[in-house]
């Protein structure tokens, strides 16, 4: 229950990303897409990385597509596969939001506390919280 409470507190703090017109979940999607050299991922892989179902991630992507942050791309090899691709506008919003997220992270966990959180980070990763 404490993990759920921590998640709620952190989500509220990261709500300040709304100054960039995105939610924390939008930021996570933009982050994951930016980590790939071609800035695109299969929808099913994206869903798995953020812990949602394929339909759940599709519902999240619809408004992001409408605002031009991401776009769909069909697979040339397999019509059943679709990709989500970061747009230039999405890249720009992500880069600006990344600065804000960095400041928010520093507010949440100061440099002195980072050494103390290494063990916690390992436990969280073992539980499936390794988003990268």
Backbone as CSV, one residue per row, in Angstrom:
resi,resn,N_x,N_y,N_z,CA_x,CA_y,CA_z,C_x,C_y,C_z
1,UNK,0.826,-1.189,0.000,0.000,0.000,0.000,0.873,1.258,0.000
2,UNK,2.032,1.160,0.628,2.925,2.315,0.615,3.432,2.617,-0.787
3,UNK,3.674,1.566,-1.578,4.111,1.791,-2.959,3.031,2.519,-3.753
4,UNK,1.786,2.158,-3.540,0.676,2.829,-4.218,0.592,4.290,-3.802
5,UNK,0.783,4.554,-2.505,0.755,5.929,-2.024,1.898,6.739,-2.624
6,UNK,3.095,6.151,-2.663,4.247,6.839,-3.258,3.984,7.149,-4.726
7,UNK,3.398,6.185,-5.428,3.065,6.398,-6.842,2.125,7.581,-7.003
8,UNK,1.117,7.667,-6.148,0.152,8.774,-6.225,0.834,10.115,-5.951
9,UNK,1.707,10.147,-4.956,2.408,11.392,-4.616,3.312,11.836,-5.761
10,UNK,4.066,10.893,-6.308,4.971,11.235,-7.414,4.192,11.676,-8.647
11,UNK,3.087,11.000,-8.927,2.266,11.385,-10.084,1.748,12.803,-9.938
12,UNK,1.317,13.159,-8.710,0.842,14.533,-8.481,1.964,15.541,-8.697
13,UNK,3.156,15.216,-8.225,4.282,16.151,-8.408,4.614,16.329,-9.884
14,UNK,4.556,15.234,-10.631,4.873,15.316,-12.053,3.720,15.885,-12.878
15,UNK,2.591,16.160,-12.242,1.496,16.849,-12.937,1.943,18.229,-13.405
16,UNK,3.024,18.736,-12.843,3.530,20.044,-13.268,4.072,20.008,-14.704
17,UNK,4.175,18.831,-15.294,4.539,18.736,-16.708,3.429,19.300,-17.592
18,UNK,2.275,19.548,-16.995,1.152,20.085,-17.765,1.476,21.458,-18.359
19,UNK,2.500,22.142,-17.837,2.894,23.419,-18.445,3.369,23.209,-19.882
20,UNK,3.710,21.970,-20.218,4.128,21.639,-21.587,2.975,21.038,-22.392
21,UNK,1.804,20.974,-21.772,0.635,20.436,-22.459,0.567,18.925,-22.473
22,UNK,1.331,18.274,-21.579,1.332,16.809,-21.528,1.158,16.339,-20.086
23,UNK,0.728,15.100,-19.970,0.618,14.465,-18.663,1.901,13.667,-18.402
24,UNK,2.015,13.138,-17.193,3.171,12.307,-16.875,3.181,11.051,-17.751
25,UNK,2.003,10.466,-18.001,1.929,9.291,-18.879,2.370,9.630,-20.302
26,UNK,1.975,10.797,-20.783,2.426,11.244,-22.108,3.946,11.359,-22.118
27,UNK,4.486,11.930,-21.046,5.939,12.093,-20.932,6.635,10.735,-20.989
28,UNK,6.069,9.740,-20.286,6.668,8.399,-20.309,6.707,7.835,-21.725
29,UNK,5.640,8.026,-22.475,5.589,7.531,-23.852,6.624,8.251,-24.708
30,UNK,6.687,9.568,-24.594,7.665,10.338,-25.361,9.088,9.930,-24.980
31,UNK,9.310,9.681,-23.693,10.624,9.247,-23.223,11.011,7.919,-23.879
32,UNK,10.119,6.947,-23.827,10.422,5.638,-24.395,10.693,5.721,-25.891
33,UNK,9.894,6.493,-26.607,10.113,6.647,-28.041,11.455,7.318,-28.317
34,UNK,11.817,8.287,-27.500,13.075,9.008,-27.717,14.296,8.134,-27.477
35,UNK,14.134,7.041,-26.745,15.255,6.166,-26.427,15.651,5.247,-27.585
36,UNK,14.816,5.153,-28.593,15.117,4.318,-29.758,15.732,5.168,-30.859
37,UNK,16.712,4.630,-31.533,17.429,5.406,-32.557,16.506,5.903,-33.664
38,UNK,15.489,5.130,-33.998,14.547,5.561,-35.039,13.311,6.232,-34.445
39,UNK,13.299,6.397,-33.132,12.217,7.056,-32.399,10.846,6.461,-32.691
40,UNK,10.809,5.135,-32.824,9.520,4.469,-32.992,9.556,3.114,-32.302
41,UNK,8.359,2.653,-31.914,8.202,1.361,-31.251,6.899,0.722,-31.701
42,UNK,6.868,-0.590,-31.637,5.603,-1.278,-31.858,4.689,-0.944,-30.683
43,UNK,3.406,-0.798,-30.961,2.449,-0.467,-29.898,2.485,-1.495,-28.779
44,UNK,2.578,-2.747,-29.126,2.567,-3.803,-28.122,3.808,-3.699,-27.230
45,UNK,4.953,-3.342,-27.785,6.173,-3.184,-26.990,6.074,-1.970,-26.070
46,UNK,5.488,-0.916,-26.582,5.285,0.288,-25.782,4.364,-0.014,-24.594
47,UNK,3.297,-0.742,-24.855,2.358,-1.120,-23.790,3.066,-1.942,-22.720
48,UNK,3.881,-2.878,-23.146,4.600,-3.725,-22.195,5.564,-2.899,-21.338
49,UNK,6.255,-1.966,-21.945,7.234,-1.150,-21.214,6.587,-0.287,-20.134
50,UNK,5.378,0.205,-20.390,4.748,1.065,-19.385,3.717,0.322,-18.536
51,UNK,3.571,-0.978,-18.782,2.722,-1.793,-17.926,1.237,-1.695,-18.216
52,UNK,0.888,-1.444,-19.467,-0.520,-1.366,-19.859,-0.844,-2.442,-20.887
53,UNK,-2.123,-2.611,-21.139,-2.543,-3.490,-22.226,-2.392,-2.730,-23.545
54,UNK,-2.434,-3.442,-24.636,-2.357,-2.796,-25.950,-3.498,-1.809,-26.152
55,UNK,-4.706,-2.188,-25.719,-5.835,-1.274,-25.883,-5.680,-0.060,-24.964
56,UNK,-5.101,-0.257,-23.780,-4.872,0.858,-22.866,-3.916,1.881,-23.443
57,UNK,-2.836,1.395,-24.049,-1.872,2.325,-24.634,-2.463,2.989,-25.877
58,UNK,-3.286,2.286,-26.611,-3.934,2.880,-27.781,-4.829,4.041,-27.356
59,UNK,-5.580,3.871,-26.255,-6.426,4.961,-25.754,-5.582,6.166,-25.335
60,UNK,-4.403,5.921,-24.793,-3.519,7.024,-24.407,-2.951,7.738,-25.625
61,UNK,-2.730,6.998,-26.696,-2.078,7.562,-27.883,-3.010,8.409,-28.746
62,UNK,-4.309,8.145,-28.698,-5.249,8.867,-29.562,-5.135,10.382,-29.396
63,UNK,-5.201,10.921,-28.159,-5.063,12.381,-28.038,-3.667,12.874,-28.422
64,UNK,-2.664,12.045,-28.188,-1.298,12.441,-28.559,-1.144,12.516,-30.076
65,UNK,-1.845,11.647,-30.779,-1.836,11.691,-32.243,-2.566,12.940,-32.736
66,UNK,-3.695,13.250,-32.095,-4.481,14.418,-32.509,-3.713,15.718,-32.325
67,UNK,-2.874,15.775,-31.287,-2.102,17.000,-31.044,-0.765,16.994,-31.770
68,UNK,-0.488,15.927,-32.502,0.718,15.883,-33.325,2.000,15.508,-32.608
69,UNK,1.902,14.925,-31.407,3.105,14.513,-30.683,3.662,13.194,-31.204
70,UNK,2.767,12.315,-31.632,3.157,11.019,-32.190,2.322,10.760,-33.433
71,UNK,2.763,9.801,-34.221,1.969,9.391,-35.376,2.053,7.884,-35.523
72,UNK,1.072,7.341,-36.228,1.044,5.904,-36.514,1.837,5.625,-37.770
73,UNK,2.413,4.445,-37.775,3.109,3.993,-38.975,2.831,2.500,-39.119
74,UNK,2.350,2.098,-40.264,2.065,0.686,-40.510,3.363,-0.032,-40.882
75,UNK,3.422,-1.287,-40.513,4.579,-2.100,-40.863,4.490,-2.469,-42.338
76,UNK,5.587,-2.360,-43.021,5.610,-2.718,-44.441,5.641,-4.227,-44.620
77,UNK,6.059,-4.943,-43.581,6.173,-6.397,-43.667,4.944,-7.138,-43.167
78,UNK,4.267,-6.555,-42.152,3.168,-7.262,-41.511,2.037,-6.274,-41.234
79,UNK,0.910,-6.447,-41.891,-0.218,-5.526,-41.765,-0.820,-5.535,-40.362
80,UNK,-0.535,-6.576,-39.575,-1.069,-6.657,-38.211,-0.285,-5.793,-37.231
81,UNK,0.895,-5.363,-37.623,1.784,-4.607,-36.733,1.702,-3.123,-37.059
82,UNK,1.566,-2.321,-36.012,1.626,-0.874,-36.206,2.640,-0.285,-35.238
83,UNK,3.244,0.788,-35.663,4.263,1.463,-34.875,3.747,2.807,-34.397
84,UNK,4.330,3.276,-33.315,4.114,4.632,-32.833,5.424,5.345,-33.056
85,UNK,5.354,6.513,-33.671,6.571,7.245,-34.011,6.510,8.648,-33.428
86,UNK,7.624,9.089,-32.874,7.748,10.441,-32.347,7.817,11.421,-33.509
87,UNK,7.022,12.467,-33.454,7.048,13.501,-34.496,8.060,14.583,-34.096
88,UNK,8.449,15.442,-35.026,9.331,16.560,-34.650,8.733,17.427,-33.542
89,UNK,7.425,17.668,-33.590,6.768,18.448,-32.539,6.827,17.699,-31.208
90,UNK,6.619,16.390,-31.248,6.704,15.574,-30.042,8.108,15.585,-29.450
91,UNK,9.104,15.548,-30.319,10.495,15.600,-29.860,10.775,16.921,-29.154
92,UNK,10.290,18.019,-29.723,10.498,19.342,-29.133,9.818,19.447,-27.766
93,UNK,8.573,19.012,-27.678,7.843,19.043,-26.404,8.569,18.168,-25.384
94,UNK,9.014,16.984,-25.808,9.728,16.090,-24.893,11.005,16.740,-24.368
95,UNK,11.789,17.333,-25.251,13.052,17.948,-24.820,12.818,19.072,-23.820
96,UNK,11.757,19.855,-24.024,11.426,20.915,-23.069,10.923,20.320,-21.754
97,UNK,10.087,19.303,-21.837,9.537,18.675,-20.634,10.618,17.922,-19.863
98,UNK,11.623,17.434,-20.557,12.719,16.718,-19.900,13.459,17.627,-18.922
99,UNK,13.613,18.879,-19.276,14.255,19.841,-18.378,13.410,20.003,-17.111
100,UNK,12.113,20.173,-17.293,11.203,20.301,-16.154,11.229,19.039,-15.305
101,UNK,11.194,17.884,-15.939,11.221,16.612,-15.203,12.514,16.481,-14.402
102,UNK,13.610,16.967,-14.943,14.879,16.941,-14.217,14.814,17.766,-12.945
103,UNK,14.247,18.959,-13.041,14.082,19.806,-11.858,13.155,19.155,-10.838
104,UNK,12.065,18.572,-11.324,11.129,17.907,-10.417,11.807,16.730,-9.712
105,UNK,12.606,15.978,-10.446,13.323,14.841,-9.851,14.273,15.305,-8.766
106,UNK,14.959,16.412,-9.010,15.891,16.946,-8.011,15.151,17.433,-6.768
107,UNK,13.943,17.951,-6.954,13.129,18.361,-5.805,12.710,17.150,-4.975
108,UNK,12.405,16.079,-5.652,11.903,14.883,-4.977,13.041,14.146,-4.265
109,UNK,14.135,13.928,-4.963,15.272,13.206,-4.389,16.516,14.064,-4.572
110,UNK,16.989,14.615,-3.477,18.178,15.462,-3.524,19.410,14.618,-3.821
111,UNK,20.472,15.283,-4.229,21.727,14.598,-4.559,22.239,13.758,-3.391
112,UNK,22.043,14.239,-2.160,22.507,13.500,-0.986,21.751,12.179,-0.812
113,UNK,20.490,12.167,-1.216,19.664,10.978,-1.026,19.859,9.933,-2.126
114,UNK,20.463,10.322,-3.230,20.595,9.388,-4.361,21.357,8.135,-3.955
115,UNK,22.423,8.276,-3.198,23.200,7.105,-2.772,22.341,6.147,-1.955
116,UNK,21.430,6.681,-1.171,20.556,5.853,-0.343,19.515,5.113,-1.172
117,UNK,19.212,5.591,-2.352,18.138,4.994,-3.157,18.617,3.903,-4.100
118,UNK,19.922,3.667,-4.182,20.434,2.661,-5.121,19.844,1.287,-4.824
119,UNK,19.826,0.872,-3.569,19.236,-0.420,-3.206,17.756,-0.475,-3.530
120,UNK,17.061,0.618,-3.287,15.639,0.684,-3.602,15.413,0.551,-5.107
121,UNK,16.253,1.200,-5.884,16.124,1.117,-7.342,16.285,-0.315,-7.831
122,UNK,17.188,-1.058,-7.208,17.387,-2.461,-7.585,16.139,-3.288,-7.267
123,UNK,15.532,-3.037,-6.121,14.314,-3.767,-5.735,13.172,-3.430,-6.692
124,UNK,13.011,-2.155,-7.017,11.951,-1.726,-7.927,12.144,-2.373,-9.302
125,UNK,13.391,-2.431,-9.780,13.670,-3.063,-11.076,13.309,-4.550,-11.032
126,UNK,13.621,-5.219,-9.935,13.275,-6.642,-9.807,11.770,-6.867,-9.831
127,UNK,11.018,-5.884,-9.330,9.555,-5.991,-9.325,8.948,-5.660,-10.683
128,UNK,9.775,-5.297,-11.648,9.279,-4.976,-12.981,9.249,-3.500,-13.282
129,UNK,9.857,-2.689,-12.447,9.823,-1.243,-12.623,10.982,-0.686,-13.410
130,UNK,11.596,-1.495,-14.270,12.708,-1.008,-15.091,12.156,-0.583,-16.442
131,UNK,11.841,0.700,-16.582,11.172,1.201,-17.782,12.109,1.315,-18.983
132,UNK,13.364,1.476,-18.733,14.317,1.680,-19.835,14.530,0.436,-20.661
